[in-house]
Amino acid sequence: MASKNSTDDGAIKIGVAIPLTGNYGSIGEKIKNGLDLAKQDIESKNPGVSIKLVYEDACLPKDITSAVQKLINVDEVRVINQFCAIGLVPSIDITESKKVISVGVAANVSDLTSKKYYFSPNFSVKENATTIANFGTNTLKAKKAAFLYYNTQFGKDYRRYTGEQFVASGGEIVADEMVNLDITDFRTNLAKIKKAKPDIIFVTHLTGGLGTIIKQAKELGMKTPFVGNYQNEDSLVLNIAGSAAEGFIISSADPEILSANNSEFKQAYQNKHDVAPDVFASNAYDALRLEVPAYIACKGDTDCIAQELHKVANYKGVSGTITIDQNGFASKPTVFKIVKDGKFVLYK
């Protein structure tokens, strides 16, 4: 009889709860591409190993909760990969109580700190936000900042930690605008920010929403630099914003810069999808490459898997070198990019 965490043919079952449709479907597609390629590579290099990825299209809390319960109770998976912090945070109580390994692909919010069964190949929001604030102060010489961020734990954490570091460095916050995820017209928020005359605008948003923010800011005649995070290195942002994206700055976790080990992965990904892999695909690829060996070594026992993942140190992944810290997160360096001639290039 097959164990609860494998199929009848012995395949290792791994759950995935990510957005495959809707506003963030483009991100979910990249994560899926990375996971699928990792599955292919693991199986091709390890005869006898078979992996079944069980996908659920989910992001918002009610959808993620339902998806996670289905993956655990019906599909009987013992490892679940997720992306959306807005759904991951409320679902973490379920996975922790059920002793199911939960792996986050996005930067990690404070509510995910020091969970026994939670891990991530990505850094913490606090680490990245602190770096962004220092860039604003030290590189852009900003003294007055405005914030525009969405009303999620992810957005609030970027606001909190960027703001704390910016103020600690002598800066002043002159405008603070939080928006709901379903908002598509940001002109009222942007008008308030414009009136406050900041030197820098720290923005936390995604995909088409962010592109709209940048486009509407230009329509209002705003010239203050926007600074976003690593998740904004997205062609959809550039497509929506158009020429208004020129000068948009982001922190970047570009795998091609941070890892010398991704050339084979990059070529295989590009051959299959006709585009270079981004940070979402690369983090997802590394996640599965870490999960499966631990799963095999532990025969699916999640207490053992948790111990194995905590031992990960100096793993040369395609997204960069990964060492899992006491919180279950990775720590990675950050570079900055700016949009020039419609492309993200290194900030110099």
KELOPA-612684 format. One record per residue: residue number from 1; residue in three letters; y, z, x of N, C-alpha, C in turn. Coordinates in steps of 0.02 Angstrom, whole numbers, plus 50000, padded with zeros to 5 digits. Example, Ala and Ser with C-alpha at 12.3 -4.5 7.8 and 13.67 -1.06 7.14 Angstrom:
% KELOPA-612684
SITE num residuo    ny    nz    nx   cay   caz   cax    cy    cz    cx
SITE   1     ALA 49716 50390 50660 49775 50390 50615 49835 50390 50660
SITE   2     SER 49888 50354 50642 49947 50357 50684 50002 50394 50645
% end
This chain:
% KELOPA-612684
SITE num residuo    ny    nz    nx   cay   caz   cax    cy    cz    cx
SITE   1     MET 49940 50000 50043 50000 50000 50000 50062 50000 50044
SITE   2     ALA 50111 49961 50025 50173 49958 50064 50211 50023 50054
SITE   3     SER 50249 50043 50106 50291 50103 50101 50349 50088 50054
SITE   4     LYS 50385 50140 50034 50441 50132 49988 50497 50091 50018
SITE   5     ASN 50499 50085 50084 50554 50049 50115 50534 49982 50143
SITE   6     SER 50478 49956 50120 50458 49889 50141 50429 49852 50081
SITE   7     THR 50424 49787 50087 50395 49747 50033 50320 49747 50040
SITE   8     ASP 50286 49719 49990 50213 49717 49992 50187 49678 50052
SITE   9     ASP 50226 49631 50078 50204 49593 50137 50226 49625 50202
SITE  10     GLY 50253 49687 50198 50271 49723 50259 50341 49711 50284
SITE  11     ALA 50380 49671 50249 50449 49658 50271 50491 49721 50264
SITE  12     ILE 50537 49730 50312 50584 49786 50310 50639 49768 50260
SITE  13     LYS 50650 49811 50211 50702 49799 50161 50766 49835 50180
SITE  14     ILE 50821 49797 50182 50887 49824 50197 50933 49805 50139
SITE  15     GLY 50967 49854 50110 51013 49841 50056 51082 49822 50081
SITE  16     VAL 51117 49781 50042 51185 49760 50059 51226 49759 49995
SITE  17     ALA 51279 49801 49993 51324 49803 49934 51393 49782 49958
SITE  18     ILE 51410 49719 49947 51473 49690 49970 51501 49643 49917
SITE  19     PRO 51567 49629 49920 51595 49582 49871 51577 49510 49890
SITE  20     LEU 51543 49476 49845 51524 49407 49856 51563 49359 49812
SITE  21     THR 51599 49387 49764 51643 49349 49720 51709 49388 49713
SITE  22     GLY 51757 49358 49679 51820 49393 49667 51868 49390 49726
SITE  23     ASN 51918 49434 49726 51971 49432 49775 51947 49439 49847
SITE  24     TYR 51894 49477 49857 51871 49489 49925 51804 49454 49940
SITE  25     GLY 51787 49406 49898 51726 49369 49908 51723 49331 49974
SITE  26     SER 51782 49309 49998 51783 49272 50062 51763 49318 50120
SITE  27     ILE 51781 49382 50115 51761 49430 50167 51686 49444 50161
SITE  28     GLY 51663 49454 50100 51592 49467 50090 51549 49410 50115
SITE  29     GLU 51573 49349 50107 51535 49290 50130 51527 49293 50206
SITE  30     LYS 51580 49313 50242 51576 49318 50315 51527 49373 50337
SITE  31     ILE 51529 49428 50301 51482 49483 50316 51410 49459 50304
SITE  32     LYS 51399 49425 50249 51332 49398 50234 51310 49350 50288
SITE  33     ASN 51355 49307 50310 51338 49259 50362 51316 49294 50426
SITE  34     GLY 51351 49348 50444 51333 49386 50503 51266 49420 50496
SITE  35     LEU 51254 49451 50438 51190 49483 50426 51132 49433 50426
SITE  36     ASP 51142 49377 50394 51089 49326 50390 51071 49299 50459
SITE  37     LEU 51122 49290 50501 51109 49265 50568 51073 49318 50610
SITE  38     ALA 51092 49381 50602 51058 49435 50638 50984 49438 50617
SITE  39     LYS 50972 49432 50552 50903 49432 50527 50863 49376 50560
SITE  40     GLN 50893 49316 50562 50861 49258 50592 50846 49270 50665
SITE  41     ASP 50893 49298 50702 50884 49310 50774 50832 49363 50787
SITE  42     ILE 50834 49417 50749 50785 49471 50758 50714 49446 50745
SITE  43     GLU 50706 49409 50692 50639 49384 50675 50613 49333 50725
SITE  44     SER 50659 49290 50750 50638 49239 50797 50618 49268 50865
SITE  45     LYS 50649 49325 50883 50635 49355 50948 50584 49412 50945
SITE  46     ASN 50561 49428 50885 50513 49482 50876 50458 49461 50828
SITE  47     PRO 50409 49423 50852 50355 49400 50808 50322 49459 50773
SITE  48     GLY 50311 49451 50709 50280 49504 50670 50330 49546 50632
SITE  49     VAL 50395 49541 50651 50447 49577 50615 50476 49533 50561
SITE  50     SER 50477 49558 50500 50505 49522 50443 50556 49567 50408
SITE  51     ILE 50613 49538 50391 50668 49576 50360 50685 49544 50293
SITE  52     LYS 50694 49585 50243 50718 49561 50178 50784 49595 50163
SITE  53     LEU 50838 49555 50159 50904 49581 50142 50913 49576 50067
SITE  54     VAL 50926 49632 50034 50934 49634 49962 51009 49641 49947
SITE  55     TYR 51039 49588 49922 51111 49586 49911 51131 49607 49841
SITE  56     GLU 51186 49645 49836 51218 49663 49773 51292 49646 49780
SITE  57     ASP 51318 49611 49731 51389 49591 49731 51430 49649 49702
SITE  58     ALA 51463 49688 49746 51499 49747 49722 51553 49767 49771
SITE  59     CYS 51607 49797 49744 51662 49822 49785 51694 49883 49754
SITE  60     LEU 51714 49878 49690 51748 49933 49656 51700 49991 49643
SITE  61     PRO 51726 50052 49635 51683 50111 49630 51627 50106 49579
SITE  62     LYS 51643 50084 49517 51591 50082 49466 51536 50032 49483
SITE  63     ASP 51556 49977 49515 51507 49926 49533 51465 49948 49593
SITE  64     ILE 51498 49979 49642 51461 50003 49701 51412 50058 49682
SITE  65     THR 51434 50105 49640 51390 50159 49619 51328 50132 49585
SITE  66     SER 51337 50084 49541 51280 50053 49507 51236 50016 49556
SITE  67     ALA 51267 49979 49602 51229 49939 49651 51189 49984 49697
SITE  68     VAL 51220 50038 49721 51185 50084 49767 51126 50118 49732
SITE  69     GLN 51137 50140 49670 51082 50171 49633 51025 50122 49621
SITE  70     LYS 51042 50059 49607 50990 50009 49597 50952 49995 49662
SITE  71     LEU 50989 49990 49717 50957 49976 49781 50909 50033 49801
SITE  72     ILE 50929 50095 49786 50888 50152 49804 50829 50161 49756
SITE  73     ASN 50843 50160 49691 50793 50178 49642 50747 50121 49621
SITE  74     VAL 50773 50059 49623 50732 50002 49602 50705 49965 49663
SITE  75     ASP 50749 49948 49709 50727 49910 49768 50697 49955 49822
SITE  76     GLU 50710 50020 49817 50682 50071 49862 50700 50058 49935
SITE  77     VAL 50762 50039 49947 50785 50030 50016 50804 50098 50045
SITE  78     ARG 50802 50103 50111 50822 50164 50145 50883 50155 50189
SITE  79     VAL 50908 50093 50192 50969 50078 50230 51012 50031 50188
SITE  80     ILE 51077 50047 50181 51122 50005 50141 51185 49991 50181
SITE  81     ASN 51203 49927 50187 51265 49906 50219 51318 49896 50166
SITE  82     GLN 51381 49919 50182 51436 49913 50135 51499 49890 50170
SITE  83     PHE 51549 49870 50130 51614 49851 50157 51672 49888 50126
SITE  84     CYS 51678 49886 50060 51738 49911 50026 51742 49987 50027
SITE  85     ALA 51792 50014 50062 51800 50087 50065 51811 50116 49996
SITE  86     ILE 51845 50079 49952 51860 50104 49885 51797 50120 49846
SITE  87     GLY 51742 50084 49860 51678 50099 49828 51632 50140 49871
SITE  88     LEU 51638 50131 49937 51594 50166 49983 51604 50242 49980
SITE  89     VAL 51667 50263 49978 51682 50335 49979 51648 50372 49921
SITE  90     PRO 51656 50349 49858 51623 50385 49803 51546 50379 49805
SITE  91     SER 51520 50327 49837 51448 50318 49839 51415 50358 49895
SITE  92     ILE 51455 50385 49941 51426 50419 49999 51389 50482 49978
SITE  93     ASP 51411 50514 49923 51375 50573 49899 51304 50556 49877
SITE  94     ILE 51297 50496 49849 51231 50473 49827 51186 50462 49887
SITE  95     THR 51210 50424 49936 51168 50408 49993 51152 50470 50035
SITE  96     GLU 51201 50515 50042 51188 50576 50080 51136 50619 50045
SITE  97     SER 51141 50627 49980 51094 50670 49943 51024 50640 49942
SITE  98     LYS 51020 50574 49943 50955 50539 49942 50928 50526 50013
SITE  99     LYS 50965 50548 50064 50946 50536 50134 50937 50462 50148
SITE 100     VAL 50984 50422 50123 50983 50350 50135 51038 50334 50186
SITE 101     ILE 51021 50295 50236 51069 50275 50286 51120 50227 50256
SITE 102     SER 51184 50244 50262 51238 50200 50239 51276 50176 50301
SITE 103     VAL 51287 50111 50305 51321 50082 50363 51383 50044 50340
SITE 104     GLY 51441 50062 50364 51503 50030 50345 51525 49978 50396
SITE 105     VAL 51546 49920 50372 51568 49867 50416 51643 49871 50429
SITE 106     ALA 51681 49899 50382 51754 49903 50389 51773 49963 50433
SITE 107     ALA 51838 49967 50450 51864 50027 50484 51853 50087 50439
SITE 108     ASN 51843 50144 50469 51818 50202 50433 51873 50251 50414
SITE 109     VAL 51876 50267 50349 51926 50313 50323 51905 50385 50337
SITE 110     SER 51952 50431 50330 51940 50501 50348 51885 50534 50306
SITE 111     ASP 51876 50511 50243 51825 50541 50200 51754 50527 50223
SITE 112     LEU 51745 50483 50271 51679 50465 50296 51661 50502 50360
SITE 113     THR 51704 50546 50382 51695 50582 50445 51635 50629 50442
SITE 114     SER 51594 50625 50494 51539 50674 50506 51490 50680 50449
SITE 115     LYS 51471 50623 50420 51417 50622 50371 51351 50611 50408
SITE 116     LYS 51299 50647 50389 51236 50644 50426 51205 50575 50426
SITE 117     TYR 51209 50541 50368 51173 50477 50361 51220 50416 50360
SITE 118     TYR 51282 50426 50381 51330 50370 50382 51346 50349 50453
SITE 119     PHE 51348 50283 50464 51363 50256 50530 51404 50192 50524
SITE 120     SER 51437 50173 50578 51477 50112 50577 51485 50084 50647
SITE 121     PRO 51480 50017 50655 51494 49985 50719 51569 49973 50728
SITE 122     ASN 51609 49999 50681 51681 49989 50683 51716 50055 50700
SITE 123     PHE 51781 50050 50716 51820 50109 50734 51846 50145 50672
SITE 124     SER 51879 50201 50683 51910 50238 50628 51978 50210 50612
SITE 125     VAL 51999 50216 50550 52067 50197 50530 52117 50236 50572
SITE 126     LYS 52104 50300 50583 52151 50341 50620 52163 50314 50691
SITE 127     GLU 52109 50294 50724 52116 50266 50792 52157 50202 50791
SITE 128     ASN 52142 50157 50744 52177 50093 50741 52249 50103 50720
SITE 129     ALA 52261 50147 50671 52329 50159 50646 52374 50189 50700
SITE 130     THR 52346 50233 50739 52385 50263 50794 52406 50210 50845
SITE 131     THR 52360 50164 50860 52375 50110 50906 52430 50064 50878
SITE 132     ILE 52426 50050 50813 52476 50008 50780 52545 50041 50783
SITE 133     ALA 52547 50106 50769 52611 50142 50771 52642 50140 50841
SITE 134     ASN 52600 50150 50891 52624 50148 50960 52650 50080 50980
SITE 135     PHE 52618 50028 50954 52641 49959 50966 52711 49950 50936
SITE 136     GLY 52720 49975 50876 52785 49969 50843 52840 50004 50882
SITE 137     THR 52824 50063 50907 52873 50103 50944 52885 50077 51014
SITE 138     ASN 52831 50065 51050 52837 50049 51121 52849 49975 51136
SITE 139     THR 52819 49932 51097 52826 49860 51111 52882 49829 51071
SITE 140     LEU 52885 49844 51006 52938 49815 50963 53001 49857 50963
SITE 141     LYS 52998 49917 50992 53057 49962 50998 53086 49980 50929
SITE 142     ALA 53042 49984 50879 53064 50000 50811 53083 50074 50805
SITE 143     LYS 53136 50087 50768 53159 50155 50755 53151 50174 50681
SITE 144     LYS 53155 50124 50637 53152 50135 50565 53096 50092 50535
SITE 145     ALA 53051 50124 50499 52992 50088 50473 52989 50092 50397
SITE 146     ALA 52962 50038 50369 52944 50036 50298 52869 50027 50293
SITE 147     PHE 52840 50052 50238 52769 50044 50226 52758 50010 50159
SITE 148     LEU 52710 49963 50159 52687 49930 50098 52611 49928 50102
SITE 149     TYR 52579 49964 50056 52506 49972 50062 52475 49979 49993
SITE 150     TYR 52410 49961 49989 52378 49965 49925 52349 50035 49912
SITE 151     ASN 52342 50050 49848 52324 50116 49825 52248 50126 49828
SITE 152     THR 52223 50133 49889 52153 50149 49902 52151 50199 49959
SITE 153     GLN 52093 50229 49971 52087 50275 50027 52102 50239 50092
SITE 154     PHE 52082 50176 50097 52094 50135 50157 52170 50127 50168
SITE 155     GLY 52205 50107 50115 52277 50098 50121 52313 50164 50135
SITE 156     LYS 52292 50217 50102 52324 50282 50112 52313 50309 50182
SITE 157     ASP 52253 50298 50209 52239 50322 50277 52281 50284 50329
SITE 158     TYR 52287 50217 50320 52330 50180 50367 52402 50204 50361
SITE 159     ARG 52425 50215 50300 52493 50241 50290 52500 50310 50324
SITE 160     ARG 52454 50353 50312 52458 50422 50339 52460 50423 50415
SITE 161     TYR 52411 50391 50446 52404 50398 50519 52455 50356 50557
SITE 162     THR 52472 50297 50531 52524 50258 50563 52591 50296 50557
SITE 163     GLY 52604 50321 50498 52667 50358 50487 52673 50420 50529
SITE 164     GLU 52619 50458 50533 52620 50520 50573 52636 50505 50646
SITE 165     GLN 52603 50453 50673 52615 50437 50744 52684 50408 50755
SITE 166     PHE 52707 50367 50708 52773 50337 50715 52828 50391 50714
SITE 167     VAL 52822 50439 50670 52871 50494 50666 52866 50539 50727
SITE 168     ALA 52804 50552 50749 52794 50593 50809 52826 50562 50871
SITE 169     SER 52833 50496 50869 52863 50460 50926 52939 50453 50917
SITE 170     GLY 52967 50485 50867 53039 50484 50857 53064 50436 50805
SITE 171     GLY 53018 50402 50770 53038 50353 50719 53054 50385 50652
SITE 172     GLU 53083 50346 50608 53102 50369 50542 53073 50322 50489
SITE 173     ILE 53046 50349 50436 53019 50309 50381 53073 50303 50328
SITE 174     VAL 53094 50241 50315 53151 50230 50269 53129 50201 50202
SITE 175     ALA 53067 50178 50196 53042 50151 50133 52967 50159 50130
SITE 176     ASP 52942 50174 50071 52870 50189 50063 52847 50161 49996
SITE 177     GLU 52812 50104 49997 52792 50070 49935 52716 50063 49931
SITE 178     MET 52687 50096 49881 52615 50091 49868 52604 50048 49806
SITE 179     VAL 52556 50001 49809 52544 49956 49753 52471 49958 49733
SITE 180     ASN 52458 49943 49670 52389 49939 49645 52357 49875 49669
SITE 181     LEU 52291 49875 49671 52254 49818 49697 52264 49755 49655
SITE 182     ASP 52277 49763 49591 52282 49704 49547 52352 49675 49543
SITE 183     ILE 52400 49703 49580 52468 49677 49579 52472 49610 49617
SITE 184     THR 52507 49562 49587 52515 49497 49619 52588 49478 49632
SITE 185     ASP 52633 49518 49605 52705 49507 49615 52734 49568 49650
SITE 186     PHE 52754 49559 49713 52777 49614 49755 52852 49614 49765
SITE 187     ARG 52888 49573 49728 52959 49563 49741 53001 49627 49730
SITE 188     THR 52983 49666 49680 53020 49729 49669 53011 49776 49728
SITE 189     ASN 52949 49782 49751 52935 49825 49809 52971 49800 49871
SITE 190     LEU 52969 49735 49881 53001 49705 49940 53076 49712 49937
SITE 191     ALA 53105 49707 49877 53178 49715 49871 53200 49785 49891
SITE 192     LYS 53160 49835 49872 53175 49904 49892 53171 49912 49968
SITE 193     ILE 53121 49880 49997 53113 49884 50070 53171 49849 50105
SITE 194     LYS 53190 49792 50080 53246 49754 50109 53310 49796 50109
SITE 195     LYS 53321 49830 50054 53382 49871 50047 53383 49928 50097
SITE 196     ALA 53324 49953 50117 53319 50010 50164 53332 49989 50236
SITE 197     LYS 53331 49924 50250 53346 49896 50317 53302 49925 50373
SITE 198     PRO 53236 49919 50366 53192 49943 50419 53191 49894 50479
SITE 199     ASP 53167 49919 50536 53157 49876 50595 53088 49845 50595
SITE 200     ILE 53043 49875 50556 52973 49853 50555 52944 49869 50488
SITE 201     ILE 52897 49827 50464 52862 49841 50401 52787 49844 50416
SITE 202     PHE 52758 49903 50409 52686 49911 50417 52653 49896 50350
SITE 203     VAL 52610 49846 50349 52579 49823 50287 52504 49832 50289
SITE 204     THR 52476 49858 50235 52403 49863 50228 52383 49830 50163
SITE 205     HIS 52358 49769 50169 52334 49731 50112 52285 49679 50139
SITE 206     LEU 52256 49639 50095 52204 49592 50115 52212 49524 50082
SITE 207     THR 52181 49475 50112 52171 49407 50087 52232 49379 50051
SITE 208     GLY 52221 49354 49990 52275 49320 49954 52334 49364 49938
SITE 209     GLY 52321 49428 49925 52375 49475 49910 52423 49482 49968
SITE 210     LEU 52396 49486 50028 52439 49491 50087 52478 49427 50098
SITE 211     GLY 52444 49370 50089 52479 49306 50096 52538 49301 50049
SITE 212     THR 52528 49326 49987 52582 49325 49937 52639 49371 49958
SITE 213     ILE 52624 49429 49986 52676 49476 50010 52720 49442 50062
SITE 214     ILE 52689 49410 50109 52726 49378 50164 52768 49320 50137
SITE 215     LYS 52739 49281 50092 52775 49224 50063 52835 49247 50022
SITE 216     GLN 52825 49299 49980 52880 49323 49938 52934 49357 49980
SITE 217     ALA 52915 49388 50036 52966 49418 50080 53012 49365 50108
SITE 218     LYS 52984 49308 50128 53026 49255 50154 53072 49227 50100
SITE 219     GLU 53045 49221 50039 53086 49196 49983 53145 49242 49969
SITE 220     LEU 53138 49305 49985 53192 49354 49976 53238 49357 50037
SITE 221     GLY 53225 49314 50086 53267 49311 50145 53255 49367 50195
SITE 222     MET 53197 49398 50192 53181 49452 50238 53158 49425 50305
SITE 223     LYS 53184 49455 50359 53167 49433 50426 53135 49488 50468
SITE 224     THR 53127 49547 50439 53097 49603 50474 53023 49588 50488
SITE 225     PRO 52998 49602 50549 52928 49587 50565 52879 49630 50525
SITE 226     PHE 52828 49597 50499 52772 49631 50467 52718 49642 50520
SITE 227     VAL 52688 49701 50519 52632 49716 50564 52573 49740 50521
SITE 228     GLY 52517 49702 50526 52457 49719 50488 52402 49743 50533
SITE 229     ASN 52341 49745 50507 52284 49770 50545 52231 49717 50557
SITE 230     TYR 52176 49738 50588 52125 49691 50611 52094 49649 50554
SITE 231     GLN 52096 49675 50492 52065 49638 50437 52107 49579 50414
SITE 232     ASN 52166 49572 50441 52212 49519 50418 52206 49454 50457
SITE 233     GLU 52161 49452 50505 52150 49390 50543 52107 49343 50500
SITE 234     ASP 52139 49314 50451 52104 49281 50396 52140 49217 50378
SITE 235     SER 52103 49162 50378 52134 49097 50363 52164 49095 50293
SITE 236     LEU 52136 49134 50246 52163 49136 50178 52234 49164 50177
SITE 237     VAL 52247 49214 50219 52315 49242 50224 52363 49187 50246
SITE 238     LEU 52343 49149 50296 52386 49095 50322 52395 49040 50271
SITE 239     ASN 52343 49023 50234 52347 48970 50184 52395 48988 50128
SITE 240     ILE 52392 49050 50105 52435 49072 50051 52508 49080 50074
SITE 241     ALA 52517 49110 50132 52584 49124 50158 52619 49061 50182
SITE 242     GLY 52580 49012 50205 52610 48950 50231 52655 48964 50291
SITE 243     SER 52711 48930 50294 52756 48936 50352 52787 49006 50357
SITE 244     ALA 52785 49045 50302 52813 49113 50303 52773 49158 50349
SITE 245     ALA 52711 49139 50365 52669 49181 50408 52691 49181 50481
SITE 246     GLU 52734 49133 50500 52756 49131 50569 52788 49197 50589
SITE 247     GLY 52764 49226 50644 52791 49289 50668 52754 49350 50641
SITE 248     PHE 52706 49341 50596 52666 49397 50570 52622 49424 50626
SITE 249     ILE 52623 49490 50636 52587 49521 50691 52529 49563 50664
SITE 250     ILE 52473 49563 50698 52416 49604 50678 52386 49638 50739
SITE 251     SER 52355 49696 50727 52308 49722 50777 52245 49681 50768
SITE 252     SER 52211 49668 50822 52153 49624 50819 52093 49655 50854
SITE 253     ALA 52034 49644 50825 51972 49663 50857 51932 49599 50869
SITE 254     ASP 51967 49547 50891 51938 49481 50902 51875 49487 50946
SITE 255     PRO 51815 49471 50919 51754 49479 50958 51752 49435 51020
SITE 256     GLU 51786 49378 51017 51786 49334 51075 51823 49364 51135
SITE 257     ILE 51871 49407 51119 51910 49441 51171 51875 49505 51194
SITE 258     LEU 51848 49543 51146 51820 49609 51161 51749 49607 51187
SITE 259     SER 51714 49552 51180 51644 49550 51201 51630 49488 51244
SITE 260     ALA 51594 49501 51298 51571 49446 51341 51500 49425 51321
SITE 261     ASN 51475 49454 51267 51405 49444 51248 51398 49402 51185
SITE 262     ASN 51452 49370 51163 51448 49337 51099 51446 49261 51102
SITE 263     SER 51437 49232 51162 51439 49159 51168 51381 49126 51131
SITE 264     GLU 51321 49153 51138 51263 49125 51103 51271 49135 51028
SITE 265     PHE 51293 49194 51008 51304 49209 50938 51358 49163 50910
SITE 266     LYS 51413 49156 50946 51468 49114 50923 51446 49042 50912
SITE 267     GLN 51407 49016 50959 51384 48947 50954 51338 48938 50894
SITE 268     ALA 51292 48985 50885 51245 48981 50829 51282 48986 50763
SITE 269     TYR 51330 49031 50759 51369 49041 50698 51410 48978 50683
SITE 270     GLN 51442 48952 50734 51484 48893 50725 51443 48832 50705
SITE 271     ASN 51384 48826 50734 51340 48770 50716 51319 48773 50642
SITE 272     LYS 51310 48834 50618 51286 48843 50550 51342 48840 50498
SITE 273     HIS 51401 48866 50516 51454 48874 50466 51517 48833 50482
SITE 274     ASP 51517 48798 50538 51573 48754 50556 51638 48792 50564
SITE 275     VAL 51634 48856 50584 51692 48897 50597 51671 48953 50644
SITE 276     ALA 51717 48976 50685 51701 49030 50731 51691 49096 50694
SITE 277     PRO 51646 49139 50717 51636 49203 50683 51696 49249 50693
SITE 278     ASP 51712 49287 50641 51768 49334 50646 51741 49405 50653
SITE 279     VAL 51787 49454 50648 51768 49524 50658 51720 49548 50604
SITE 280     PHE 51725 49522 50543 51680 49544 50489 51608 49521 50504
SITE 281     ALA 51601 49457 50521 51534 49430 50536 51504 49464 50598
SITE 282     SER 51546 49476 50648 51522 49506 50710 51500 49579 50701
SITE 283     ASN 51540 49617 50664 51521 49687 50651 51457 49691 50609
SITE 284     ALA 51450 49646 50561 51390 49645 50519 51329 49627 50561
SITE 285     TYR 51337 49579 50604 51282 49558 50649 51260 49617 50692
SITE 286     ASP 51307 49652 50722 51290 49709 50764 51258 49765 50724
SITE 287     ALA 51282 49775 50663 51254 49828 50621 51179 49818 50611
SITE 288     LEU 51158 49758 50592 51087 49746 50580 51048 49750 50645
SITE 289     ARG 51077 49726 50700 51042 49729 50765 51032 49801 50788
SITE 290     LEU 51072 49847 50765 51062 49918 50780 51015 49951 50730
SITE 291     GLU 51021 49933 50667 50981 49965 50614 50906 49951 50621
SITE 292     VAL 50889 49888 50632 50818 49868 50629 50776 49900 50684
SITE 293     PRO 50798 49899 50748 50757 49933 50799 50748 50008 50785
SITE 294     ALA 50801 50040 50760 50795 50111 50742 50746 50120 50685
SITE 295     TYR 50749 50075 50637 50704 50078 50579 50631 50071 50601
SITE 296     ILE 50619 50023 50645 50551 50011 50670 50526 50071 50710
SITE 297     ALA 50568 50096 50755 50548 50153 50797 50532 50214 50756
SITE 298     CYS 50568 50221 50700 50561 50281 50658 50515 50270 50598
SITE 299     LYS 50486 50210 50592 50443 50194 50536 50476 50208 50468
SITE 300     GLY 50542 50197 50466 50579 50205 50404 50602 50275 50387
SITE 301     ASP 50586 50323 50430 50607 50392 50417 50682 50398 50432
SITE 302     THR 50722 50415 50381 50794 50412 50390 50823 50469 50432
SITE 303     ASP 50791 50527 50434 50814 50579 50480 50807 50555 50552
SITE 304     CYS 50752 50522 50566 50740 50495 50633 50789 50438 50647
SITE 305     ILE 50801 50393 50597 50848 50338 50607 50917 50364 50623
SITE 306     ALA 50938 50417 50587 51004 50447 50600 51009 50472 50672
SITE 307     GLN 50957 50503 50696 50956 50527 50766 50960 50469 50815
SITE 308     GLU 50923 50416 50801 50923 50358 50845 50992 50325 50847
SITE 309     LEU 51024 50318 50790 51090 50286 50789 51143 50328 50824
SITE 310     HIS 51135 50394 50822 51182 50438 50858 51174 50432 50933
SITE 311     LYS 51118 50405 50955 51106 50396 51027 51136 50332 51055
SITE 312     VAL 51160 50288 51012 51186 50223 51034 51246 50234 51081
SITE 313     ALA 51241 50206 51141 51294 50214 51191 51298 50151 51234
SITE 314     ASN 51357 50125 51241 51370 50066 51283 51326 50006 51263
SITE 315     TYR 51314 50000 51198 51277 49942 51172 51322 49881 51176
SITE 316     LYS 51298 49829 51210 51339 49769 51219 51330 49723 51159
SITE 317     GLY 51370 49735 51109 51365 49696 51048 51409 49634 51049
SITE 318     VAL 51402 49593 50998 51444 49532 50994 51514 49549 50970
SITE 319     SER 51524 49609 50942 51590 49630 50920 51625 49673 50973
SITE 320     GLY 51591 49686 51028 51618 49729 51081 51566 49781 51101
SITE 321     THR 51582 49822 51149 51537 49875 51171 51540 49934 51123
SITE 322     ILE 51482 49955 51099 51478 50006 51046 51447 50071 51072
SITE 323     THR 51484 50125 51064 51458 50192 51074 51472 50231 51010
SITE 324     ILE 51421 50259 50980 51430 50297 50918 51452 50368 50935
SITE 325     ASP 51509 50389 50906 51535 50456 50921 51506 50508 50873
SITE 326     GLN 51531 50570 50878 51504 50624 50837 51515 50614 50763
SITE 327     ASN 51563 50572 50745 51576 50557 50674 51533 50500 50647
SITE 328     GLY 51496 50467 50692 51456 50410 50670 51493 50344 50676
SITE 329     PHE 51554 50345 50706 51595 50286 50714 51591 50259 50785
SITE 330     ALA 51611 50196 50793 51619 50167 50859 51692 50171 50881
SITE 331     SER 51703 50163 50944 51772 50160 50970 51779 50094 51009
SITE 332     LYS 51830 50056 50991 51839 49991 51023 51913 49980 51041
SITE 333     PRO 51927 49942 51093 51997 49928 51110 52029 49882 51059
SITE 334     THR 52095 49882 51058 52133 49840 51012 52180 49795 51051
SITE 335     VAL 52184 49733 51030 52235 49687 51057 52280 49668 50998
SITE 336     PHE 52336 49638 51014 52382 49617 50960 52391 49542 50961
SITE 337     LYS 52398 49513 50901 52408 49442 50894 52469 49429 50850
SITE 338     ILE 52496 49369 50857 52553 49348 50816 52540 49277 50792
SITE 339     VAL 52564 49261 50733 52555 49193 50707 52608 49147 50737
SITE 340     LYS 52583 49095 50771 52627 49043 50799 52597 48975 50782
SITE 341     ASP 52638 48932 50755 52616 48865 50736 52554 48868 50690
SITE 342     GLY 52554 48917 50645 52500 48922 50596 52436 48951 50622
SITE 343     LYS 52436 48982 50682 52375 49010 50710 52389 49080 50739
SITE 344     PHE 52337 49122 50737 52342 49187 50770 52331 49178 50845
SITE 345     VAL 52379 49198 50885 52373 49194 50958 52390 49262 50987
SITE 346     LEU 52369 49274 51048 52383 49338 51080 52458 49352 51084
SITE 347     TYR 52476 49413 51068 52547 49433 51073 52562 49446 51146
SITE 348     LYS 52614 49414 51170 52633 49423 51241 52706 49442 51245
% end
